């Protein structure tokens, strides 16, 4: 039996006729369910009319508003924006992508300036100036990348472009690909191959321009679209577009010919026909309550989720022959009626989600309401369903950025309270074990504590349940050099990692695009693979993914091949830092420390950037300040301050923070820092996974006395809670303490005879008890 989804757009717009007895007593209250059960249609509508630096347009705002109104009347959840700059476009695109449910239909409409550059079509944002050759990624959006992002979860998509006006930047040449070659902007749009099950509708043919129409009205193309589609609800989109083509051609004096490109495998409809479902087989008798007992108001409290099943709240009042009608749709979400498992009634609700830092949310309640009408023979009752949704604590504590299967709440890794997140997510997983995002978020909390085996298991479970972001998490643990695979039995397996990333890319995950793209760009030997890496990173940049901005910035700034373009790299880093990313901020620190890319050396500016990144949790930025102080770059700052910065880096897992801190303690602060404290720092450097820093720390220790090294081991044991004396006499008591702590940390409880190896073991115990943030590297 086919489950049919209804999209109400007016009073009594969606009706489900039940011809058989439905279960009366719900097995459970309202609950979060698979998002494929609802899959409401999503539309993104953008009209850019007023530009800051190029020619304004006439009717694009009116065109976009007319399209948004039409799509809302068809039951689409519409995300609309007008005169958006690049960051505003990114934000709208992210919010829409967050709300696309698996298997749904997506409609994207853009009215504004569009140009061709190289092999791509670009939509210009309101701040587009394109005066510099590197401006393109920060003042435009690429059509094929938008299509790939939106199509990752959608079952089908329609892209409609009423944007081929005269070229607003006819004399501009810009970077558009990975190389340094420049491309001239051309008017009109070029042909591109969209993803499977995509229909692309252009207002005019490739390379041609489209007309604006009379001021204050609509363009000929959009005017025809909003007239024809509502009048032809039973016809598929391609048939209606053929009629629109003839209409526009005639209206423009036989000059403008709309054009389509399709990879559809079946017909799609802009306004799906409404249908009712007759249950073919009677359900077991249960004695439903009378409609007379139906209250005027139902209050439903439920955790915030991507798709909520509300039928258990009304099913006690539904019997054979009951008609259920949505007479007032919710304002902050989409409701649909359909047949669920076993032909039971399903009333699904998909809330309109928004991207929001969890620290600003505070668990606030989201509210919505709808009105249902239940009719049995001559009895008709209306009931108002009042929804209260509050975020699960797991989503508040460990939701991830740009997780397109999340609920919009996010924390950066350095913002997570790891223990609180673990407790909240374990509780959530127990309550809803079928939701993949909760397992993934539990994995984030465990990974941050260094409990990598448990994190890997949580990520694997999330991936099995179809949570796309988990593919990237699993892949990362199979290839990262920051895992000591002698003690953590997660195999190095790049083939599995690449396969997982490819699954994530296909599903539209920007983190998988970033991870796969940077490896292709860095390590590939062929131009084709480097170009693919650039394309993947650029696709993530379309969503404002700052990690990919950083990667492209670093590549173009410091690449050792012919692709290096320092000023281009700087533009990416400035865009990342402008969005508050700690890695972009730190990378700008390197630029000002060393000079280049058109920037003079400015040591104080570099220190300020490193300090800003360090305060927000960057693992390597503290040691950079320590190096600058010790190198004489920051007059007035002394070795004691340098040691503080080195110690901050060491606490975050920067092995050079330990090796350099130990050197400073021994050679510059010997009158203030005991030798055993220096040895302890060197031992901690040896316990981290950086071979060069390990070697430097071992060399330093090889010049120290065995007594100082033994005292360094005792010093670490005291930090772990032992009451042992720090006297450099490593006797039975010290040995026993080291054995006990190793056993408690899950490490081999065999004490080495070599003093340096004993120190290294104590340091490994330290990091087992105080794990570094692997998720920050």
C-alpha positions in Angstrom: 0.0 0.0 0.0 1.4 3.4 -1.0 1.7 6.1 1.6 0.5 9.3 0.1 1.5 12.7 1.5 -0.9 15.7 1.5 0.2 19.3 1.4 -2.5 21.5 2.8 -2.7 25.1 1.5 -6.1 26.3 2.6 -9.1 25.3 4.8 -10.0 21.7 4.4 -7.1 21.3 2.0 -6.1 17.8 3.1 -8.4 14.9 3.9 -7.9 11.3 4.9 -10.9 9.1 4.6 -10.6 6.0 6.8 -12.9 3.2 5.7 -11.8 0.7 8.3 -11.4 0.7 12.0 -8.1 2.3 13.2 -6.4 1.5 16.4 -7.9 3.6 19.2 -5.4 3.5 22.1 -2.0 4.8 21.1 0.9 2.6 22.1 2.9 5.7 22.8 2.5 9.5 22.9 3.8 11.8 20.1 7.4 10.9 19.2 10.2 11.7 16.7 10.2 9.4 13.7 12.0 8.9 10.4 12.0 12.1 8.4 11.1 10.1 5.2 7.7 9.7 6.8 6.9 13.4 6.2 9.4 14.8 3.6 7.7 18.2 3.1 8.7 20.1 0.0 11.3 22.9 0.4 11.7 26.0 -1.7 14.6 28.6 -1.7 13.5 31.8 -3.4 16.0 34.7 -3.8 15.6 38.0 -5.5 18.4 40.5 -5.8 17.5 43.8 -7.3 19.7 46.4 -5.6 23.4 45.9 -6.0 26.1 47.8 -4.2 28.6 48.1 -7.1 27.0 46.9 -10.3 23.8 47.8 -12.2 20.5 47.5 -10.3 17.7 45.5 -11.8 14.0 46.4 -12.2 11.6 43.6 -11.2 13.6 40.9 -9.6 12.2 41.5 -6.1 8.6 41.4 -7.5 9.5 38.2 -9.4 10.8 36.5 -6.3 7.9 37.6 -4.2 5.4 36.2 -6.7 7.3 32.9 -6.9 7.4 32.6 -3.1 3.7 33.3 -2.8 2.9 30.7 -5.4 5.1 28.0 -3.8 3.6 28.7 -0.4 0.2 28.2 -1.8 1.3 24.8 -3.1 2.4 23.7 0.4 6.1 24.3 0.2 8.2 25.5 3.1 9.7 28.6 1.6 13.0 30.2 2.6 13.2 33.6 0.9 15.8 36.3 0.8 16.1 39.7 -0.9 19.2 41.7 -1.8 21.4 39.2 0.0 25.1 39.7 0.3 27.4 36.7 0.2 27.2 35.9 3.9 23.4 36.3 3.9 23.2 34.0 0.9 25.3 31.4 2.7 23.1 31.7 5.8 19.9 31.2 3.8 21.3 28.3 1.9 22.4 26.6 5.2 19.0 27.1 6.8 17.2 25.6 3.7 19.6 22.7 3.5 19.0 22.0 7.2 15.3 21.7 6.5 15.4 19.5 3.5 14.2 16.0 4.5 15.4 12.8 2.9 13.5 12.0 -0.3 11.7 15.4 -0.5 11.3 17.7 -3.5 13.3 20.9 -3.6 12.6 24.0 -5.6 15.4 26.7 -6.1 14.5 30.0 -7.7 16.9 32.9 -8.3 16.2 36.3 -9.9 19.2 38.6 -10.3 22.5 39.0 -12.2 24.1 35.8 -13.5 27.3 35.4 -15.5 29.4 32.6 -17.1 33.1 32.2 -16.1 35.0 29.3 -17.4 32.9 26.2 -17.2 30.5 27.5 -14.5 27.5 29.7 -14.0 27.6 32.3 -11.1 24.8 34.0 -9.3 26.0 37.4 -8.1 25.2 38.5 -4.5 24.3 42.1 -3.7 27.9 43.0 -2.6 29.4 41.8 -5.9 32.1 44.2 -7.1 34.5 41.7 -8.7 37.2 44.4 -8.9 39.9 42.0 -7.8 40.8 38.8 -9.6 40.3 36.8 -6.4 36.8 38.2 -5.5 34.6 35.5 -7.1 34.2 33.0 -4.2 33.2 35.8 -1.8 30.8 37.7 -4.0 28.9 35.0 -5.9 27.4 31.6 -5.7 28.0 28.8 -8.1 24.9 27.2 -9.6 26.2 23.6 -10.1 27.6 23.6 -6.5 24.3 24.8 -5.1 22.5 22.1 -7.0 24.9 19.4 -5.6 24.4 20.7 -2.1 20.6 20.8 -2.3 20.3 17.6 -4.2 22.3 15.5 -1.6 19.2 14.6 0.4 16.4 15.6 -2.0 14.6 12.9 -4.0 14.2 15.5 -6.8 14.9 19.2 -7.4 13.8 22.0 -9.7 16.2 24.9 -10.3 14.6 27.9 -12.0 16.8 30.9 -13.1 15.3 34.2 -14.2 18.6 35.9 -14.2 20.3 36.1 -17.6 20.4 39.9 -18.0 23.1 41.9 -19.6 26.6 41.2 -18.2 27.2 43.7 -15.4 31.0 43.2 -15.4 31.9 43.1 -19.1 35.6 44.0 -18.6 36.4 41.7 -15.6 38.8 38.8 -15.6 38.8 36.5 -12.6 40.1 33.3 -11.1 37.5 30.6 -11.5 39.5 27.3 -11.2 42.4 25.9 -9.2 45.0 27.4 -11.5 46.1 31.0 -11.9 44.5 31.4 -15.3 41.9 34.2 -15.6 38.5 33.9 -17.2 36.4 36.7 -18.8 32.9 37.1 -17.6 30.2 36.4 -20.2 26.5 37.1 -20.2 23.9 34.4 -20.2 24.2 30.9 -18.7 26.0 27.9 -20.0 24.9 24.3 -20.1 25.9 22.1 -17.2 25.0 18.6 -16.1 22.9 18.6 -13.0 22.6 15.7 -10.6 20.1 12.9 -11.2 16.4 13.7 -10.9 17.0 17.4 -11.5 15.1 19.8 -13.7 16.9 23.1 -14.6 14.7 25.8 -16.1 16.3 28.9 -17.6 14.4 32.0 -18.5 16.2 32.1 -21.9 18.4 29.9 -24.0 22.2 29.4 -23.3 24.2 32.5 -23.9 21.2 34.7 -24.5 19.7 37.4 -22.3 16.3 37.7 -20.7 14.0 40.7 -20.5 13.0 42.5 -17.2 9.5 43.5 -18.2 7.8 46.8 -17.4 8.9 48.5 -14.2 6.8 47.5 -11.2 5.6 44.3 -12.8 7.1 40.9 -13.4 9.5 39.6 -16.1 7.9 37.9 -19.0 9.2 34.6 -17.8 8.2 34.7 -14.1 4.8 36.3 -15.1 4.1 33.2 -17.3 5.3 30.8 -14.6 3.0 32.1 -11.8 0.1 32.1 -14.3 0.5 28.7 -15.8 1.4 26.4 -12.9 -1.6 27.3 -10.7 -3.9 26.8 -13.7 -2.4 23.3 -14.6 -2.1 21.4 -11.3 -2.6 18.0 -12.9 0.2 18.4 -15.5 3.8 17.6 -14.9 6.4 20.3 -14.8 7.9 19.6 -18.2 4.5 19.9 -19.9 3.8 23.2 -18.1 7.2 24.6 -19.0 6.6 23.8 -22.7 3.5 25.9 -22.5 5.4 28.7 -20.8 8.1 28.6 -23.5 5.5 29.3 -26.2 3.9 32.0 -24.0 7.2 33.9 -23.4 8.4 33.5 -27.0 5.2 35.2 -28.2 5.1 37.9 -25.4 8.7 39.0 -26.3 8.2 39.3 -30.0 9.8 36.0 -30.8 13.1 37.0 -29.1 13.3 35.1 -25.8 13.2 31.3 -25.7 13.1 29.6 -22.3 15.1 26.5 -22.1 15.3 23.4 -19.8 17.9 20.7 -19.0 16.7 17.6 -17.3 18.1 14.4 -15.7 14.6 13.3 -14.5 13.9 9.6 -14.5 10.2 10.2 -13.8 7.6 13.0 -14.1 7.6 15.5 -11.3 4.8 18.0 -10.4 5.2 21.4 -9.0 1.8 21.1 -7.3 1.2 17.4 -6.5 -2.5 16.5 -6.7 -4.3 16.0 -3.5 -5.5 12.4 -2.9 -7.4 10.4 -0.3 -6.6 6.9 0.9 -9.1 4.2 1.5 -7.9 1.6 3.9 -8.4 -1.7 2.2 -8.3 -4.0 5.2 -10.0 -3.6 8.6 -7.9 -3.1 11.7 -8.5 -5.1 14.9 -11.5 -3.9 16.9 -10.5 -1.7 19.9 -13.4 0.5 20.9 -12.4 4.1 20.1 -13.6 7.0 22.2 -16.6 9.0 21.0 -16.0 12.2 19.1 -18.1 13.9 21.8 -15.2 13.2 24.2 -12.7 15.0 21.9 -11.5 18.2 23.7 -11.4 21.5 22.0 -7.7 21.8 22.8 -4.9 19.2 22.9 -1.6 20.2 24.4 1.3 18.1 23.1 4.8 18.3 24.6 7.5 16.6 22.7 11.3 16.9 22.2 12.4 19.0 19.2 13.1 16.7 16.3 13.3 16.7 12.5 10.0 14.8 12.0 7.4 14.3 14.7 4.6 11.8 14.7 1.4 13.2 16.3 -1.2 10.6 15.3 -1.2 8.9 18.8 -2.7 12.1 20.2 -5.8 11.9 18.1 -6.1 8.2 17.2 -8.2 7.4 20.3 -11.0 9.3 18.6 -10.7 7.8 15.1 -13.0 5.0 14.1 -14.2 3.4 10.9 -15.3 6.0 8.4 -13.7 8.9 10.3 -12.6 11.8 8.1 -9.6 13.8 9.3 -9.0 17.3 7.9 -6.3 19.9 8.4 -8.3 23.1 8.5 -5.6 25.4 9.8 -2.0 24.7 9.0 0.8 25.4 11.5 2.8 28.6 11.0 6.3 27.3 11.9 6.3 23.9 10.3 4.6 21.6 7.9 2.0 18.9 8.6 0.9 16.0 6.4 -1.6 13.3 6.7 -0.9 9.9 5.3 -1.1 6.2 5.9 1.5 4.8 8.2 2.5 1.2 8.9 -0.3 -1.2 8.7 -2.6 1.5 7.1 -2.8 3.3 10.5 -3.3 7.0 10.5 -0.1 9.1 10.4 -0.1 12.8 11.3 3.4 14.0 10.8 4.8 17.4 11.6 8.2 18.8 10.4 9.3 21.9 12.3 11.0 24.8 10.5 14.5 24.5 11.9 17.1 27.3 12.2 20.8 27.3 12.7 21.6 28.6 16.1 24.6 28.4 18.5 23.5 26.2 21.4 25.0 28.5 23.9 22.5 31.2 22.9 19.5 28.9 22.9 19.1 27.9 26.5 16.6 25.1 25.7 13.9 27.6 24.9 10.5 26.2 24.0 9.3 26.3 20.4 5.6 26.6 20.0 3.2 26.0 17.1 -0.4 25.2 16.6 -2.8 23.6 14.0 -6.5 23.0 13.8 -7.9 19.5 12.8 -11.4 18.6 12.0 -12.7 15.0 12.7 -16.0 14.0 11.2 -18.0 10.8 11.8 -21.3 10.7 10.0 -23.2 13.7 11.3 -20.7 14.5 14.1 -18.0 17.1 13.4 -15.5 18.3 15.9 -12.6 20.8 15.6 -9.6 20.5 17.8 -6.7 22.8 18.2 -3.4 21.0 18.7 -0.9 23.1 20.6 2.7 22.0 20.2 5.5 22.7 22.7 8.9 21.4 21.6 12.0 21.7 23.7 15.4 20.7 22.5 16.9 17.5 23.9 19.8 18.3 26.2 22.0 16.1 23.9 21.3 18.5 21.0 22.1 21.5 23.1 25.3 20.0 24.5 26.8 18.3 21.4 25.0 19.4 18.2 27.4 19.9 15.3 27.8 22.8 12.9 26.5 22.3 9.4 25.0 18.9 10.3 22.2 18.8 7.8 20.5 16.0 9.8 20.6 17.9 13.0 18.1 20.2 14.6 20.1 23.4 13.9 21.8 23.7 17.4 25.5 23.5 17.4 28.7 23.9 19.4 32.3 24.1 18.1 34.5 21.3 19.6 36.2 23.8 22.0 32.7 24.8 23.4 31.5 21.3 24.4 31.2 20.5 28.1 32.4 16.9 27.5 31.0 15.2 30.6 27.7 17.0 30.5 27.4 16.2 26.8 28.2 12.5 27.4 25.6 12.2 30.2 22.9 14.0 28.1 23.5 11.9 25.0 23.6 8.6 26.8 20.2 9.4 28.2 19.0 10.5 24.7 20.3 7.4 23.0 18.6 5.2 25.6 15.3 7.0 25.0 15.5 7.1 21.2 18.0 4.5 20.0 16.8 4.6 16.4 18.0 8.3 15.9 21.4 8.4 14.3 22.2 12.0 15.2 22.1 11.2 19.0 24.7 8.4 18.6 26.8 10.8 16.5 26.6 13.5 19.2 27.5 11.0 21.9 30.6 10.1 19.8 31.6 13.8 19.7 31.5 13.9 23.5 33.5 10.7 23.8 36.1 11.8 21.2 36.7 15.0 22.9 37.6 13.0 26.1 40.1 10.9 24.1 37.9 7.8 24.5 38.4 6.9 20.9 37.3 3.3 20.9 33.9 4.3 22.4 33.6 7.3 20.1 34.3 5.1 17.1 31.6 2.6 18.1 29.1 5.5 18.5 30.0 6.9 15.1 29.7 3.5 13.5 26.3 3.0 15.0 25.2 6.5 13.8 26.5 5.6 10.3 24.5 2.4 10.3 21.4 4.4 11.1 22.1 6.7 8.1 23.5 9.7 9.9 25.6 11.3 7.1 27.9 13.4 9.3 29.1 10.1 11.0 30.7 9.0 7.7 33.2 11.8 8.1 33.8 11.0 11.8 34.5 7.3 11.1 36.8 8.2 8.1 38.8 10.7 10.2 39.6 8.1 12.9 40.9 5.7 10.2 43.5 8.2 8.8 44.4 10.8 11.4 48.0 10.8 12.4 47.0 12.0 15.9 46.0 8.5 17.0 48.6 6.2 18.6 47.5 3.0 16.9 49.8 0.9 19.1 47.4 1.7 22.0 44.2 2.5 20.1 43.1 -0.5 18.0 41.5 1.5 15.2 43.4 0.5 12.0 44.9 2.9 9.6 42.6 2.3 6.6 42.6 5.1 4.0 40.5 3.0 1.5 37.7 2.7 4.0 38.0 6.4 4.8 37.8 7.4 1.2 34.7 5.2 0.7 33.0 6.8 3.7 33.9 10.3 2.6 32.5 9.6 -0.9 29.2 8.5 0.7 29.1 11.7 2.7 29.8 13.8 -0.4 27.0 12.1 -2.3 24.6 12.9 0.5 25.7 16.6 0.6 27.8 16.7 3.8 30.2 19.7 3.7 32.6 18.1 6.2 33.1 15.0 3.9 33.6 17.4 0.9 36.3 19.2 3.0 38.1 16.2 4.2 38.2 14.4 0.8 38.9 17.7 -1.1 41.9 18.7 0.9 43.6 15.3 0.5 43.0 15.4 -3.3 44.3 19.0 -3.5 47.4 18.3 -1.3 48.4 14.9 -2.4 47.2 14.2 -5.9 49.7 14.2 -8.7 47.3 14.8 -11.6 45.7 18.2 -12.5 42.3 16.5 -12.8 42.4 15.2 -9.2 43.7 18.5 -7.9 40.8 20.2 -9.7 38.3 17.8 -8.1 39.8 18.6 -4.7 39.4 22.3 -5.4 35.8 21.7 -6.5 34.9 19.8 -3.4 36.4 22.4 -1.1 34.7 25.2 -3.1 31.4 23.4 -2.7 31.8 23.4 1.1 32.7 27.1 0.9 29.3 27.8 -0.7 27.8 26.9 2.7 30.2 29.1 4.5 32.4 26.2 5.7 35.4 28.0 7.2 37.6 24.9 7.4 37.5 24.7 3.6 38.3 28.5 3.4 41.4 27.8 5.6 42.5 24.8 3.5 42.3 26.8 0.3 44.0 29.7 2.0 46.9 27.6 3.2 47.2 25.8 -0.1 47.4 29.0 -2.3 49.6 30.8 0.2 52.2 28.1 0.9 51.9 25.5 -1.8 55.3 24.5 -3.2 54.2 24.0 -6.8 53.1 26.2 -9.6 49.6 26.5 -8.1 50.8 28.8 -5.3 48.9 32.2 -5.4 49.7 34.0 -2.1 47.2 36.9 -2.5 44.5 34.5 -3.5 45.2 32.4 -0.4 45.1 35.5 1.8 41.6 36.3 0.6 40.4 32.9 1.8 42.0 33.3 5.2 40.5 36.8 5.7 37.1 35.4 4.9 37.5 32.6 7.4 38.8 34.9 10.2 36.0 37.3 9.5 33.6 34.5 10.3 35.3 33.9 13.7 37.2 30.7 12.8 40.1 30.1 15.2 42.2 28.4 12.5 41.7 31.2 10.0 42.7 33.6 12.7 45.8 31.7 13.6 46.8 31.3 9.9 46.6 35.1 9.5 49.0 35.3 12.4 51.5 33.4 10.4 51.0 35.8 7.5 51.7 38.9 9.7 54.6 37.2 11.5 56.4 36.3 8.3 55.1 38.8 5.8 54.0 38.0 2.3 50.8 38.0 0.2 51.1 41.8 0.0 51.2 42.1 3.9 54.2 43.6 5.7 55.7 42.0 8.7 53.8 43.1 11.9 54.9 41.1 14.9 52.4 42.7 17.3 49.5 42.0 14.9 50.7 38.4 14.6 50.8 38.1 18.4 47.3 39.5 18.8 45.9 37.1 16.2 47.7 34.1 17.9 46.4 35.2 21.3 42.8 35.5 20.0 43.0 32.0 18.5 44.7 30.6 21.7 42.0 32.0 24.0 39.3 30.2 21.9 41.1 26.9 22.1 43.5 26.7 19.2 46.1 23.9 20.0 49.2 25.4 18.3 48.7 29.1 18.6 50.0 29.3 22.2 53.4 27.8 21.3 53.7 30.3 18.4 53.6 33.2 20.9 56.2 31.3 22.9 58.5 31.0 19.9 58.1 34.7 19.0 59.0 35.7 22.6 62.1 33.5 22.6 63.1 34.6 19.1 63.2 38.3 20.3 60.2 39.3 18.1 58.2 40.7 21.1 60.4 43.1 23.1 59.5 43.5 26.8 58.2 39.9 27.1 60.3 37.4 28.9 61.0 33.7 29.1 58.6 33.2 32.0 55.7 34.4 29.8 56.9 32.2 27.0 56.8 29.2 29.3 53.2 30.0 30.2 52.3 29.9 26.5 54.2 26.7 25.9 52.5 25.1 28.8 49.1 26.1 27.4 49.9 24.4 24.1 51.2 21.3 25.9 48.0 21.0 27.8 46.2 20.9 24.5 48.4 18.2 23.0 51.0 20.3 21.2 54.2 18.3 21.7 56.4 21.2 20.7 54.9 23.1 23.6 56.4 20.4 25.9 59.8 20.1 24.1 60.3 23.9 23.9 58.9 24.5 27.3 61.4 22.0 28.8 64.3 23.8 27.0 63.2 27.2 28.3 62.8 25.9 31.8 66.3 24.3 31.8 68.2 27.0 29.9 66.5 30.3 30.7 64.6 29.7 34.0 66.8 27.3 35.9 66.8 29.6 38.9 63.0 29.5 39.1 61.9 26.1 37.6 63.2 22.9 39.1 65.0 20.5 36.7 62.5 17.8 37.5 59.6 20.1 36.2 61.5 20.6 33.0 62.0 16.8 32.7 58.2 16.3 33.2 57.5 18.6 30.3 59.9 16.8 28.1 58.3 13.4 29.1 54.9 14.7 28.2 56.2 15.8 24.8 57.5 12.2 24.3 54.0 10.8 25.0 52.4 12.7 22.2 52.3 11.7 18.6 54.8 14.1 17.0 58.1 12.3 16.0 60.2 15.4 15.6 59.1 16.9 19.0 59.6 13.5 20.6 63.2 13.4 19.2 63.9 16.9 20.5 62.5 16.0 23.9 64.6 12.8 24.1 67.7 14.6 23.2 67.1 17.1 26.0 66.5 14.3 28.5 69.6 12.5 27.4 71.7 15.4 28.8 70.0 15.3 32.2 70.9 13.2 35.2 68.9 10.1 36.0 68.0 11.6 39.3 66.3 14.6 37.7 64.5 12.3 35.2 63.3 10.0 38.1 62.1 13.1 40.0 60.3 14.2 36.8 58.4 10.9 36.9 57.5 11.4 40.5 56.4 14.9 39.8 53.9 13.6 37.2 52.7 10.9 39.7 52.0 13.7 42.2 50.0 15.5 39.6 48.0 12.3 39.2 47.2 12.3 42.9 50.0 10.3 44.4 51.4 11.4 47.8 54.9 10.3 46.8 57.9 12.5 47.5 59.7 14.1 44.6 63.3 13.1 45.6 64.7 11.4 42.6 64.9 8.1 44.4 62.8 5.8 42.2 62.4 2.9 44.7 59.7 0.3 45.3 57.1 2.9 46.5 57.5 4.9 43.3 57.5 1.8 41.1 54.3 0.6 42.8 52.6 3.9 42.3 53.5 3.9 38.6 52.2 0.3 38.2 48.9 1.1 39.9 48.3 4.3 37.8 49.2 2.4 34.6 46.7 -0.3 35.4 44.0 2.2 36.3 44.6 3.9 32.9 44.3 0.7 31.0 48.0 0.7 30.0 50.5 -2.2 30.5 51.4 -2.2 34.2 55.1 -3.1 33.5 57.5 -0.5 34.7 60.5 -0.1 32.4 64.0 -0.1 33.8 65.2 2.8 31.6 64.5 6.2 33.4 63.4 8.0 30.2 60.9 5.1 29.3 59.5 5.3 32.9 59.0 9.0 32.5 57.3 8.5 29.1 55.0 5.9 30.7 54.0 8.3 33.5 53.3 11.0 30.8 51.2 8.5 28.8 49.2 7.9 32.0 48.8 11.7 32.4 47.3 12.1 29.0 45.1 9.0 29.5 43.7 10.7 32.6 43.7 14.2 31.0 43.1 13.4 27.3 43.9 15.9 24.7 41.2 17.2 22.3 41.8 15.1 19.2 38.8 16.9 17.6 40.7 20.2 17.7 43.6 19.1 15.5 
